[in-house]
Amino acid sequence: MGLQVEGSQPMFRLASVLYSLIATAFAGSAVIAVLSAGFVTTVAIISAALVGGLLALPAAWFVARRLYTSQA
């Protein structure tokens, strides 16, 4: 059980495109949540953006795998 799937090169490209969209949404949501909670320091904002970007990695891979394997 690894990350290699038959034809993983096109799936990696799809995951990369999806990552750019998903990471923006996750990082933006995390920054909004941090600011709404009253944490207005630079460290809190950058940390929230980084966490959102990191959480987007498995999410983008999962969405890409679902889209790629469900194509007929």
PQR file with spaces between the fields and no chain letter, atoms N, CA, C, O and H, PARSE charges and radii, in Angstrom:
ATOM       1  N    MET     1       0.848   -1.177    0.000 -0.4000 1.5000
ATOM       2  CA   MET     1       0.000    0.000    0.000 -0.0000 2.0000
ATOM       3  C    MET     1       0.892    1.237    0.000  0.5500 1.7000
ATOM       4  O    MET     1       1.464    1.609    1.024 -0.5500 1.4000
ATOM       5  N    GLY     2       0.995    1.855   -1.148 -0.4000 1.5000
ATOM       6  CA   GLY     2       1.818    3.041   -1.255 -0.0000 2.0000
ATOM       7  C    GLY     2       1.067    4.123   -1.997  0.5500 1.7000
ATOM       8  O    GLY     2      -0.135    4.023   -2.245 -0.5500 1.4000
ATOM       9  H    GLY     2       0.531    1.552   -1.980  0.4000 1.0000
ATOM      10  N    LEU     3       1.794    5.139   -2.338 -0.4000 1.5000
ATOM      11  CA   LEU     3       1.175    6.232   -3.060 -0.0000 2.0000
ATOM      12  C    LEU     3       1.197    6.009   -4.557  0.5500 1.7000
ATOM      13  O    LEU     3       0.623    6.796   -5.310 -0.5500 1.4000
ATOM      14  H    LEU     3       2.770    5.220   -2.137  0.4000 1.0000
ATOM      15  N    GLN     4       1.859    4.931   -5.007 -0.4000 1.5000
ATOM      16  CA   GLN     4       1.922    4.670   -6.431 -0.0000 2.0000
ATOM      17  C    GLN     4       0.634    4.027   -6.921  0.5500 1.7000
ATOM      18  O    GLN     4       0.208    2.985   -6.422 -0.5500 1.4000
ATOM      19  H    GLN     4       2.325    4.291   -4.396  0.4000 1.0000
ATOM      20  N    VAL     5       0.038    4.660   -7.890 -0.4000 1.5000
ATOM      21  CA   VAL     5      -1.161    4.153   -8.535 -0.0000 2.0000
ATOM      22  C    VAL     5      -0.840    4.106  -10.013  0.5500 1.7000
ATOM      23  O    VAL     5      -0.111    4.954  -10.528 -0.5500 1.4000
ATOM      24  H    VAL     5       0.384    5.507   -8.295  0.4000 1.0000
ATOM      25  N    GLU     6      -1.384    3.114  -10.694 -0.4000 1.5000
ATOM      26  CA   GLU     6      -1.118    3.013  -12.117 -0.0000 2.0000
ATOM      27  C    GLU     6      -1.502    4.326  -12.797  0.5500 1.7000
ATOM      28  O    GLU     6      -2.606    4.839  -12.612 -0.5500 1.4000
ATOM      29  H    GLU     6      -1.976    2.425  -10.276  0.4000 1.0000
ATOM      30  N    GLY     7      -0.571    4.855  -13.587 -0.4000 1.5000
ATOM      31  CA   GLY     7      -0.814    6.138  -14.233 -0.0000 2.0000
ATOM      32  C    GLY     7      -0.761    7.294  -13.257  0.5500 1.7000
ATOM      33  O    GLY     7      -1.537    8.242  -13.380 -0.5500 1.4000
ATOM      34  H    GLY     7       0.325    4.438  -13.737  0.4000 1.0000
ATOM      35  N    SER     8       0.148    7.232  -12.279 -0.4000 1.5000
ATOM      36  CA   SER     8       0.160    8.246  -11.225 -0.0000 2.0000
ATOM      37  C    SER     8       0.662    9.602  -11.710  0.5500 1.7000
ATOM      38  O    SER     8       0.417   10.610  -11.048 -0.5500 1.4000
ATOM      39  H    SER     8       0.778    6.462  -12.179  0.4000 1.0000
ATOM      40  N    GLN     9       1.361    9.657  -12.855 -0.4000 1.5000
ATOM      41  CA   GLN     9       1.832   10.950  -13.349 -0.0000 2.0000
ATOM      42  C    GLN     9       0.667   11.893  -13.673  0.5500 1.7000
ATOM      43  O    GLN     9       0.683   13.037  -13.219 -0.5500 1.4000
ATOM      44  H    GLN     9       1.560    8.838  -13.393  0.4000 1.0000
ATOM      45  N    PRO    10      -0.348   11.458  -14.442 -0.5600 1.5000
ATOM      46  CA   PRO    10      -1.485   12.361  -14.659  0.2800 2.0000
ATOM      47  C    PRO    10      -2.240   12.672  -13.362  0.5500 1.7000
ATOM      48  O    PRO    10      -2.754   13.777  -13.188 -0.5500 1.4000
ATOM      49  N    MET    11      -2.304   11.697  -12.460 -0.4000 1.5000
ATOM      50  CA   MET    11      -2.995   11.943  -11.202 -0.0000 2.0000
ATOM      51  C    MET    11      -2.219   12.960  -10.362  0.5500 1.7000
ATOM      52  O    MET    11      -2.819   13.768   -9.653 -0.5500 1.4000
ATOM      53  H    MET    11      -1.886   10.799  -12.601  0.4000 1.0000
ATOM      54  N    PHE    12      -0.895   12.920  -10.441 -0.4000 1.5000
ATOM      55  CA   PHE    12      -0.090   13.900   -9.709 -0.0000 2.0000
ATOM      56  C    PHE    12      -0.344   15.302  -10.245  0.5500 1.7000
ATOM      57  O    PHE    12      -0.419   16.260   -9.475 -0.5500 1.4000
ATOM      58  H    PHE    12      -0.407   12.264  -11.017  0.4000 1.0000
ATOM      59  N    ARG    13      -0.475   15.425  -11.552 -0.4000 1.5000
ATOM      60  CA   ARG    13      -0.781   16.739  -12.134 -0.0000 2.0000
ATOM      61  C    ARG    13      -2.144   17.234  -11.669  0.5500 1.7000
ATOM      62  O    ARG    13      -2.309   18.405  -11.325 -0.5500 1.4000
ATOM      63  H    ARG    13      -0.415   14.647  -12.178  0.4000 1.0000
ATOM      64  N    LEU    14      -3.110   16.335  -11.663 -0.4000 1.5000
ATOM      65  CA   LEU    14      -4.444   16.698  -11.184 -0.0000 2.0000
ATOM      66  C    LEU    14      -4.390   17.107   -9.717  0.5500 1.7000
ATOM      67  O    LEU    14      -5.011   18.094   -9.321 -0.5500 1.4000
ATOM      68  H    LEU    14      -2.975   15.384  -11.942  0.4000 1.0000
ATOM      69  N    ALA    15      -3.652   16.352   -8.915 -0.4000 1.5000
ATOM      70  CA   ALA    15      -3.519   16.677   -7.494 -0.0000 2.0000
ATOM      71  C    ALA    15      -2.842   18.031   -7.303  0.5500 1.7000
ATOM      72  O    ALA    15      -3.188   18.776   -6.386 -0.5500 1.4000
ATOM      73  H    ALA    15      -3.148   15.550   -9.237  0.4000 1.0000
ATOM      74  N    SER    16      -1.882   18.349   -8.163 -0.4000 1.5000
ATOM      75  CA   SER    16      -1.199   19.640   -8.056 -0.0000 2.0000
ATOM      76  C    SER    16      -2.143   20.802   -8.348  0.5500 1.7000
ATOM      77  O    SER    16      -2.117   21.823   -7.661 -0.5500 1.4000
ATOM      78  H    SER    16      -1.601   17.744   -8.908  0.4000 1.0000
ATOM      79  N    VAL    17      -2.968   20.639   -9.366 -0.4000 1.5000
ATOM      80  CA   VAL    17      -3.933   21.691   -9.692 -0.0000 2.0000
ATOM      81  C    VAL    17      -4.957   21.823   -8.569  0.5500 1.7000
ATOM      82  O    VAL    17      -5.303   22.927   -8.150 -0.5500 1.4000
ATOM      83  H    VAL    17      -2.990   19.810   -9.924  0.4000 1.0000
ATOM      84  N    LEU    18      -5.431   20.683   -8.095 -0.4000 1.5000
ATOM      85  CA   LEU    18      -6.401   20.712   -7.004 -0.0000 2.0000
ATOM      86  C    LEU    18      -5.789   21.307   -5.734  0.5500 1.7000
ATOM      87  O    LEU    18      -6.465   22.011   -4.984 -0.5500 1.4000
ATOM      88  H    LEU    18      -5.150   19.786   -8.435  0.4000 1.0000
ATOM      89  N    TYR    19      -4.505   21.019   -5.499 -0.4000 1.5000
ATOM      90  CA   TYR    19      -3.847   21.555   -4.316 -0.0000 2.0000
ATOM      91  C    TYR    19      -3.851   23.079   -4.329  0.5500 1.7000
ATOM      92  O    TYR    19      -4.058   23.713   -3.294 -0.5500 1.4000
ATOM      93  H    TYR    19      -3.956   20.447   -6.109  0.4000 1.0000
ATOM      94  N    SER    20      -3.623   23.658   -5.492 -0.4000 1.5000
ATOM      95  CA   SER    20      -3.599   25.124   -5.548 -0.0000 2.0000
ATOM      96  C    SER    20      -4.954   25.720   -5.159  0.5500 1.7000
ATOM      97  O    SER    20      -5.014   26.803   -4.577 -0.5500 1.4000
ATOM      98  H    SER    20      -3.454   23.143   -6.332  0.4000 1.0000
ATOM      99  N    LEU    21      -6.020   25.025   -5.474 -0.4000 1.5000
ATOM     100  CA   LEU    21      -7.351   25.512   -5.105 -0.0000 2.0000
ATOM     101  C    LEU    21      -7.699   25.181   -3.654  0.5500 1.7000
ATOM     102  O    LEU    21      -8.193   26.032   -2.915 -0.5500 1.4000
ATOM     103  H    LEU    21      -5.972   24.145   -5.946  0.4000 1.0000
ATOM     104  N    ILE    22      -7.437   23.947   -3.261 -0.4000 1.5000
ATOM     105  CA   ILE    22      -7.800   23.493   -1.917 -0.0000 2.0000
ATOM     106  C    ILE    22      -6.950   24.187   -0.857  0.5500 1.7000
ATOM     107  O    ILE    22      -7.459   24.567    0.197 -0.5500 1.4000
ATOM     108  H    ILE    22      -7.035   23.256   -3.862  0.4000 1.0000
ATOM     109  N    ALA    23      -5.654   24.354   -1.134 -0.4000 1.5000
ATOM     110  CA   ALA    23      -4.769   25.003   -0.154 -0.0000 2.0000
ATOM     111  C    ALA    23      -5.180   26.452    0.073  0.5500 1.7000
ATOM     112  O    ALA    23      -5.129   26.953    1.196 -0.5500 1.4000
ATOM     113  H    ALA    23      -5.240   24.045   -1.990  0.4000 1.0000
ATOM     114  N    THR    24      -5.585   27.115   -0.996 -0.4000 1.5000
ATOM     115  CA   THR    24      -6.041   28.497   -0.848 -0.0000 2.0000
ATOM     116  C    THR    24      -7.267   28.574    0.049  0.5500 1.7000
ATOM     117  O    THR    24      -7.369   29.443    0.915 -0.5500 1.4000
ATOM     118  H    THR    24      -5.627   26.709   -1.909  0.4000 1.0000
ATOM     119  N    ALA    25      -8.191   27.654   -0.173 -0.4000 1.5000
ATOM     120  CA   ALA    25      -9.413   27.645    0.644 -0.0000 2.0000
ATOM     121  C    ALA    25      -9.108   27.288    2.097  0.5500 1.7000
ATOM     122  O    ALA    25      -9.601   27.946    3.013 -0.5500 1.4000
ATOM     123  H    ALA    25      -8.108   26.948   -0.876  0.4000 1.0000
ATOM     124  N    PHE    26      -8.293   26.243    2.312 -0.4000 1.5000
ATOM     125  CA   PHE    26      -7.970   25.824    3.678 -0.0000 2.0000
ATOM     126  C    PHE    26      -7.174   26.895    4.418  0.5500 1.7000
ATOM     127  O    PHE    26      -7.486   27.228    5.561 -0.5500 1.4000
ATOM     128  H    PHE    26      -7.893   25.708    1.567  0.4000 1.0000
ATOM     129  N    ALA    27      -6.149   27.431    3.765 -0.4000 1.5000
ATOM     130  CA   ALA    27      -5.317   28.446    4.422 -0.0000 2.0000
ATOM     131  C    ALA    27      -6.128   29.701    4.705  0.5500 1.7000
ATOM     132  O    ALA    27      -6.008   30.291    5.780 -0.5500 1.4000
ATOM     133  H    ALA    27      -5.895   27.160    2.837  0.4000 1.0000
ATOM     134  N    GLY    28      -6.945   30.109    3.756 -0.4000 1.5000
ATOM     135  CA   GLY    28      -7.780   31.293    3.974 -0.0000 2.0000
ATOM     136  C    GLY    28      -8.766   31.100    5.102  0.5500 1.7000
ATOM     137  O    GLY    28      -8.977   31.998    5.917 -0.5500 1.4000
ATOM     138  H    GLY    28      -7.042   29.631    2.883  0.4000 1.0000
ATOM     139  N    SER    29      -9.374   29.917    5.148 -0.4000 1.5000
ATOM     140  CA   SER    29     -10.320   29.633    6.227 -0.0000 2.0000
ATOM     141  C    SER    29      -9.630   29.609    7.583  0.5500 1.7000
ATOM     142  O    SER    29     -10.173   30.095    8.575 -0.5500 1.4000
ATOM     143  H    SER    29      -9.202   29.187    4.486  0.4000 1.0000
ATOM     144  N    ALA    30      -8.428   29.039    7.616 -0.4000 1.5000
ATOM     145  CA   ALA    30      -7.686   28.985    8.879 -0.0000 2.0000
ATOM     146  C    ALA    30      -7.296   30.388    9.343  0.5500 1.7000
ATOM     147  O    ALA    30      -7.373   30.693   10.533 -0.5500 1.4000
ATOM     148  H    ALA    30      -7.987   28.644    6.810  0.4000 1.0000
ATOM     149  N    VAL    31      -6.885   31.227    8.422 -0.4000 1.5000
ATOM     150  CA   VAL    31      -6.515   32.603    8.789 -0.0000 2.0000
ATOM     151  C    VAL    31      -7.741   33.369    9.279  0.5500 1.7000
ATOM     152  O    VAL    31      -7.659   34.109   10.259 -0.5500 1.4000
ATOM     153  H    VAL    31      -6.823   30.980    7.455  0.4000 1.0000
ATOM     154  N    ILE    32      -8.868   33.198    8.608 -0.4000 1.5000
ATOM     155  CA   ILE    32     -10.105   33.864    9.056 -0.0000 2.0000
ATOM     156  C    ILE    32     -10.482   33.385   10.455  0.5500 1.7000
ATOM     157  O    ILE    32     -10.887   34.185   11.299 -0.5500 1.4000
ATOM     158  H    ILE    32      -8.934   32.597    7.811  0.4000 1.0000
ATOM     159  N    ALA    33     -10.350   32.084   10.699 -0.4000 1.5000
ATOM     160  CA   ALA    33     -10.689   31.539   12.024 -0.0000 2.0000
ATOM     161  C    ALA    33      -9.776   32.107   13.099  0.5500 1.7000
ATOM     162  O    ALA    33     -10.235   32.462   14.185 -0.5500 1.4000
ATOM     163  H    ALA    33     -10.022   31.435   10.013  0.4000 1.0000
ATOM     164  N    VAL    34      -8.491   32.194   12.804 -0.4000 1.5000
ATOM     165  CA   VAL    34      -7.533   32.729   13.776 -0.0000 2.0000
ATOM     166  C    VAL    34      -7.819   34.201   14.057  0.5500 1.7000
ATOM     167  O    VAL    34      -7.796   34.634   15.209 -0.5500 1.4000
ATOM     168  H    VAL    34      -8.117   31.906   11.922  0.4000 1.0000
ATOM     169  N    LEU    35      -8.087   34.962   13.009 -0.4000 1.5000
ATOM     170  CA   LEU    35      -8.383   36.381   13.207 -0.0000 2.0000
ATOM     171  C    LEU    35      -9.697   36.581   13.952  0.5500 1.7000
ATOM     172  O    LEU    35      -9.818   37.487   14.776 -0.5500 1.4000
ATOM     173  H    LEU    35      -8.106   34.610   12.073  0.4000 1.0000
ATOM     174  N    SER    36     -10.684   35.730   13.660 -0.4000 1.5000
ATOM     175  CA   SER    36     -11.969   35.828   14.362 -0.0000 2.0000
ATOM     176  C    SER    36     -11.840   35.484   15.832  0.5500 1.7000
ATOM     177  O    SER    36     -12.592   35.988   16.666 -0.5500 1.4000
ATOM     178  H    SER    36     -10.586   34.993   12.991  0.4000 1.0000
ATOM     179  N    ALA    37     -10.875   34.615   16.147 -0.4000 1.5000
ATOM     180  CA   ALA    37     -10.653   34.240   17.541 -0.0000 2.0000
ATOM     181  C    ALA    37      -9.864   35.303   18.305  0.5500 1.7000
ATOM     182  O    ALA    37      -9.666   35.188   19.514 -0.5500 1.4000
ATOM     183  H    ALA    37     -10.264   34.206   15.469  0.4000 1.0000
ATOM     184  N    GLY    38      -9.417   36.335   17.596 -0.4000 1.5000
ATOM     185  CA   GLY    38      -8.718   37.419   18.271 -0.0000 2.0000
ATOM     186  C    GLY    38      -7.206   37.302   18.277  0.5500 1.7000
ATOM     187  O    GLY    38      -6.528   38.124   18.893 -0.5500 1.4000
ATOM     188  H    GLY    38      -9.579   36.429   16.613  0.4000 1.0000
ATOM     189  N    PHE    39      -6.668   36.300   17.607 -0.4000 1.5000
ATOM     190  CA   PHE    39      -5.213   36.154   17.511 -0.0000 2.0000
ATOM     191  C    PHE    39      -4.735   36.944   16.306  0.5500 1.7000
ATOM     192  O    PHE    39      -4.871   36.490   15.170 -0.5500 1.4000
ATOM     193  H    PHE    39      -7.219   35.632   17.107  0.4000 1.0000
ATOM     194  N    VAL    40      -4.183   38.108   16.543 -0.4000 1.5000
ATOM     195  CA   VAL    40      -3.825   38.996   15.443 -0.0000 2.0000
ATOM     196  C    VAL    40      -2.315   39.157   15.290  0.5500 1.7000
ATOM     197  O    VAL    40      -1.855   40.089   14.630 -0.5500 1.4000
ATOM     198  H    VAL    40      -4.073   38.477   17.465  0.4000 1.0000
ATOM     199  N    THR    41      -1.548   38.265   15.891 -0.4000 1.5000
ATOM     200  CA   THR    41      -0.099   38.357   15.743 -0.0000 2.0000
ATOM     201  C    THR    41       0.326   37.737   14.415  0.5500 1.7000
ATOM     202  O    THR    41      -0.378   36.907   13.840 -0.5500 1.4000
ATOM     203  H    THR    41      -1.922   37.508   16.428  0.4000 1.0000
ATOM     204  N    THR    42       1.478   38.157   13.954 -0.4000 1.5000
ATOM     205  CA   THR    42       2.018   37.635   12.699 -0.0000 2.0000
ATOM     206  C    THR    42       2.268   36.135   12.791  0.5500 1.7000
ATOM     207  O    THR    42       2.008   35.397   11.841 -0.5500 1.4000
ATOM     208  H    THR    42       2.050   38.831   14.422  0.4000 1.0000
ATOM     209  N    VAL    43       2.765   35.692   13.925 -0.4000 1.5000
ATOM     210  CA   VAL    43       3.049   34.270   14.100 -0.0000 2.0000
ATOM     211  C    VAL    43       1.768   33.444   14.005  0.5500 1.7000
ATOM     212  O    VAL    43       1.767   32.383   13.381 -0.5500 1.4000
ATOM     213  H    VAL    43       2.976   36.291   14.698  0.4000 1.0000
ATOM     214  N    ALA    44       0.699   33.906   14.602 -0.4000 1.5000
ATOM     215  CA   ALA    44      -0.574   33.175   14.568 -0.0000 2.0000
ATOM     216  C    ALA    44      -1.122   33.111   13.147  0.5500 1.7000
ATOM     217  O    ALA    44      -1.619   32.069   12.720 -0.5500 1.4000
ATOM     218  H    ALA    44       0.701   34.768   15.109  0.4000 1.0000
ATOM     219  N    ILE    45      -1.035   34.202   12.422 -0.4000 1.5000
ATOM     220  CA   ILE    45      -1.578   34.240   11.063 -0.0000 2.0000
ATOM     221  C    ILE    45      -0.767   33.342   10.135  0.5500 1.7000
ATOM     222  O    ILE    45      -1.340   32.571    9.365 -0.5500 1.4000
ATOM     223  H    ILE    45      -0.631   35.049   12.769  0.4000 1.0000
ATOM     224  N    ILE    46       0.553   33.432   10.201 -0.4000 1.5000
ATOM     225  CA   ILE    46       1.404   32.599    9.347 -0.0000 2.0000
ATOM     226  C    ILE    46       1.265   31.130    9.718  0.5500 1.7000
ATOM     227  O    ILE    46       1.243   30.267    8.841 -0.5500 1.4000
ATOM     228  H    ILE    46       1.019   34.058   10.827  0.4000 1.0000
ATOM     229  N    SER    47       1.172   30.837   11.018 -0.4000 1.5000
ATOM     230  CA   SER    47       0.995   29.445   11.451 -0.0000 2.0000
ATOM     231  C    SER    47      -0.315   28.871   10.934  0.5500 1.7000
ATOM     232  O    SER    47      -0.361   27.723   10.494 -0.5500 1.4000
ATOM     233  H    SER    47       1.191   31.538   11.731  0.4000 1.0000
ATOM     234  N    ALA    48      -1.361   29.652   10.983 -0.4000 1.5000
ATOM     235  CA   ALA    48      -2.656   29.182   10.479 -0.0000 2.0000
ATOM     236  C    ALA    48      -2.594   28.915    8.984  0.5500 1.7000
ATOM     237  O    ALA    48      -3.142   27.922    8.506 -0.5500 1.4000
ATOM     238  H    ALA    48      -1.324   30.586   11.340  0.4000 1.0000
ATOM     239  N    ALA    49      -1.932   29.792    8.248 -0.4000 1.5000
ATOM     240  CA   ALA    49      -1.796   29.587    6.807 -0.0000 2.0000
ATOM     241  C    ALA    49      -0.984   28.338    6.502  0.5500 1.7000
ATOM     242  O    ALA    49      -1.326   27.587    5.589 -0.5500 1.4000
ATOM     243  H    ALA    49      -1.487   30.599    8.636  0.4000 1.0000
ATOM     244  N    LEU    50       0.084   28.107    7.253 -0.4000 1.5000
ATOM     245  CA   LEU    50       0.901   26.906    7.050 -0.0000 2.0000
ATOM     246  C    LEU    50       0.133   25.634    7.377  0.5500 1.7000
ATOM     247  O    LEU    50       0.216   24.646    6.648 -0.5500 1.4000
ATOM     248  H    LEU    50       0.361   28.717    7.995  0.4000 1.0000
ATOM     249  N    VAL    51      -0.610   25.661    8.465 -0.4000 1.5000
ATOM     250  CA   VAL    51      -1.417   24.492    8.833 -0.0000 2.0000
ATOM     251  C    VAL    51      -2.464   24.209    7.756  0.5500 1.7000
ATOM     252  O    VAL    51      -2.688   23.055    7.391 -0.5500 1.4000
ATOM     253  H    VAL    51      -0.678   26.464    9.057  0.4000 1.0000
ATOM     254  N    GLY    52      -3.098   25.253    7.255 -0.4000 1.5000
ATOM     255  CA   GLY    52      -4.071   25.073    6.178 -0.0000 2.0000
ATOM     256  C    GLY    52      -3.436   24.482    4.932  0.5500 1.7000
ATOM     257  O    GLY    52      -4.017   23.610    4.287 -0.5500 1.4000
ATOM     258  H    GLY    52      -2.916   26.191    7.551  0.4000 1.0000
ATOM     259  N    GLY    53      -2.245   24.954    4.594 -0.4000 1.5000
ATOM     260  CA   GLY    53      -1.537   24.412    3.441 -0.0000 2.0000
ATOM     261  C    GLY    53      -1.129   22.962    3.631  0.5500 1.7000
ATOM     262  O    GLY    53      -1.190   22.169    2.692 -0.5500 1.4000
ATOM     263  H    GLY    53      -1.773   25.663    5.118  0.4000 1.0000
ATOM     264  N    LEU    54      -0.719   22.616    4.827 -0.4000 1.5000
ATOM     265  CA   LEU    54      -0.332   21.220    5.098 -0.0000 2.0000
ATOM     266  C    LEU    54      -1.542   20.289    5.098  0.5500 1.7000
ATOM     267  O    LEU    54      -1.464   19.161    4.611 -0.5500 1.4000
ATOM     268  H    LEU    54      -0.669   23.260    5.590  0.4000 1.0000
ATOM     269  N    LEU    55      -2.643   20.758    5.639 -0.4000 1.5000
ATOM     270  CA   LEU    55      -3.852   19.930    5.639 -0.0000 2.0000
ATOM     271  C    LEU    55      -4.420   19.737    4.233  0.5500 1.7000
ATOM     272  O    LEU    55      -5.142   18.775    3.971 -0.5500 1.4000
ATOM     273  H    LEU    55      -2.706   21.674    6.035  0.4000 1.0000
ATOM     274  N    ALA    56      -4.088   20.652    3.346 -0.4000 1.5000
ATOM     275  CA   ALA    56      -4.582   20.550    1.977 -0.0000 2.0000
ATOM     276  C    ALA    56      -3.868   19.463    1.180  0.5500 1.7000
ATOM     277  O    ALA    56      -4.414   18.981    0.187 -0.5500 1.4000
ATOM     278  H    ALA    56      -3.502   21.433    3.559  0.4000 1.0000
ATOM     279  N    LEU    57      -2.669   19.065    1.584 -0.4000 1.5000
ATOM     280  CA   LEU    57      -1.929   18.037    0.845 -0.0000 2.0000
ATOM     281  C    LEU    57      -2.687   16.709    0.775  0.5500 1.7000
ATOM     282  O    LEU    57      -2.948   16.223   -0.326 -0.5500 1.4000
ATOM     283  H    LEU    57      -2.226   19.457    2.391  0.4000 1.0000
ATOM     284  N    PRO    58      -3.047   16.108    1.909 -0.5600 1.5000
ATOM     285  CA   PRO    58      -3.792   14.847    1.805  0.2800 2.0000
ATOM     286  C    PRO    58      -5.188   15.035    1.214  0.5500 1.7000
ATOM     287  O    PRO    58      -5.710   14.134    0.557 -0.5500 1.4000
ATOM     288  N    ALA    59      -5.784   16.183    1.440 -0.4000 1.5000
ATOM     289  CA   ALA    59      -7.116   16.430    0.883 -0.0000 2.0000
ATOM     290  C    ALA    59      -7.056   16.474   -0.643  0.5500 1.7000
ATOM     291  O    ALA    59      -7.911   15.893   -1.312 -0.5500 1.4000
ATOM     292  H    ALA    59      -5.361   16.915    1.973  0.4000 1.0000
ATOM     293  N    ALA    60      -6.063   17.150   -1.191 -0.4000 1.5000
ATOM     294  CA   ALA    60      -5.920   17.231   -2.647 -0.0000 2.0000
ATOM     295  C    ALA    60      -5.621   15.866   -3.244  0.5500 1.7000
ATOM     296  O    ALA    60      -6.148   15.521   -4.301 -0.5500 1.4000
ATOM     297  H    ALA    60      -5.369   17.622   -0.647  0.4000 1.0000
ATOM     298  N    TRP    61      -4.775   15.085   -2.571 -0.4000 1.5000
ATOM     299  CA   TRP    61      -4.449   13.749   -3.067 -0.0000 2.0000
ATOM     300  C    TRP    61      -5.695   12.852   -3.049  0.5500 1.7000
ATOM     301  O    TRP    61      -5.931   12.094   -3.989 -0.5500 1.4000
ATOM     302  H    TRP    61      -4.347   15.366   -1.712  0.4000 1.0000
ATOM     303  N    PHE    62      -6.477   12.942   -1.987 -0.4000 1.5000
ATOM     304  CA   PHE    62      -7.699   12.140   -1.884 -0.0000 2.0000
ATOM     305  C    PHE    62      -8.698   12.517   -2.977  0.5500 1.7000
ATOM     306  O    PHE    62      -9.267   11.640   -3.626 -0.5500 1.4000
ATOM     307  H    PHE    62      -6.285   13.557   -1.223  0.4000 1.0000
ATOM     308  N    VAL    63      -8.910   13.804   -3.181 -0.4000 1.5000
ATOM     309  CA   VAL    63      -9.858   14.256   -4.203 -0.0000 2.0000
ATOM     310  C    VAL    63      -9.370   13.852   -5.588  0.5500 1.7000
ATOM     311  O    VAL    63     -10.163   13.407   -6.417 -0.5500 1.4000
ATOM     312  H    VAL    63      -8.448   14.517   -2.653  0.4000 1.0000
ATOM     313  N    ALA    64      -8.069   14.004   -5.847 -0.4000 1.5000
ATOM     314  CA   ALA    64      -7.518   13.619   -7.153 -0.0000 2.0000
ATOM     315  C    ALA    64      -7.678   12.124   -7.393  0.5500 1.7000
ATOM     316  O    ALA    64      -8.014   11.705   -8.501 -0.5500 1.4000
ATOM     317  H    ALA    64      -7.425   14.365   -5.174  0.4000 1.0000
ATOM     318  N    ARG    65      -7.438   11.317   -6.361 -0.4000 1.5000
ATOM     319  CA   ARG    65      -7.573    9.868   -6.518 -0.0000 2.0000
ATOM     320  C    ARG    65      -9.019    9.491   -6.796  0.5500 1.7000
ATOM     321  O    ARG    65      -9.300    8.641   -7.640 -0.5500 1.4000
ATOM     322  H    ARG    65      -7.164   11.657   -5.461  0.4000 1.0000
ATOM     323  N    ARG    66      -9.935   10.137   -6.075 -0.4000 1.5000
ATOM     324  CA   ARG    66     -11.363    9.853   -6.320 -0.0000 2.0000
ATOM     325  C    ARG    66     -11.782   10.242   -7.726  0.5500 1.7000
ATOM     326  O    ARG    66     -12.502    9.498   -8.393 -0.5500 1.4000
ATOM     327  H    ARG    66      -9.706   10.828   -5.389  0.4000 1.0000
ATOM     328  N    LEU    67     -11.336   11.402   -8.177 -0.4000 1.5000
ATOM     329  CA   LEU    67     -11.710   11.862   -9.523 -0.0000 2.0000
ATOM     330  C    LEU    67     -11.047   11.004  -10.601  0.5500 1.7000
ATOM     331  O    LEU    67     -11.675   10.661  -11.603 -0.5500 1.4000
ATOM     332  H    LEU    67     -10.752   12.007   -7.636  0.4000 1.0000
ATOM     333  N    TYR    68      -9.788   10.665  -10.390 -0.4000 1.5000
ATOM     334  CA   TYR    68      -9.033    9.927  -11.393 -0.0000 2.0000
ATOM     335  C    TYR    68      -9.515    8.489  -11.529  0.5500 1.7000
ATOM     336  O    TYR    68      -9.583    7.960  -12.639 -0.5500 1.4000
ATOM     337  H    TYR    68      -9.278   10.943   -9.576  0.4000 1.0000
ATOM     338  N    THR    69      -9.848    7.854  -10.416 -0.4000 1.5000
ATOM     339  CA   THR    69     -10.259    6.447  -10.483 -0.0000 2.0000
ATOM     340  C    THR    69     -11.732    6.290  -10.821  0.5500 1.7000
ATOM     341  O    THR    69     -12.150    5.195  -11.198 -0.5500 1.4000
ATOM     342  H    THR    69      -9.793    8.283   -9.514  0.4000 1.0000
ATOM     343  N    SER    70     -12.529    7.334  -10.700 -0.4000 1.5000
ATOM     344  CA   SER    70     -13.951    7.208  -11.005 -0.0000 2.0000
ATOM     345  C    SER    70     -14.265    7.549  -12.453  0.5500 1.7000
ATOM     346  O    SER    70     -15.417    7.457  -12.876 -0.5500 1.4000
ATOM     347  H    SER    70     -12.190    8.223  -10.393  0.4000 1.0000
ATOM     348  N    GLN    71     -13.247    7.943  -13.220 -0.4000 1.5000
ATOM     349  CA   GLN    71     -13.481    8.257  -14.634 -0.0000 2.0000
ATOM     350  C    GLN    71     -13.700    6.974  -15.426  0.5500 1.7000
ATOM     351  O    GLN    71     -13.015    5.974  -15.213 -0.5500 1.4000
ATOM     352  H    GLN    71     -12.310    8.018  -12.876  0.4000 1.0000
ATOM     353  N    ALA    72     -14.657    7.017  -16.336 -0.4000 1.5000
ATOM     354  CA   ALA    72     -14.948    5.824  -17.138 -0.0000 2.0000
ATOM     355  C    ALA    72     -14.401    5.961  -18.527  0.5500 1.7000
ATOM     356  O    ALA    72     -14.552    5.051  -19.343 -0.5500 1.4000
ATOM     357  H    ALA    72     -15.214    7.830  -16.509  0.4000 1.0000
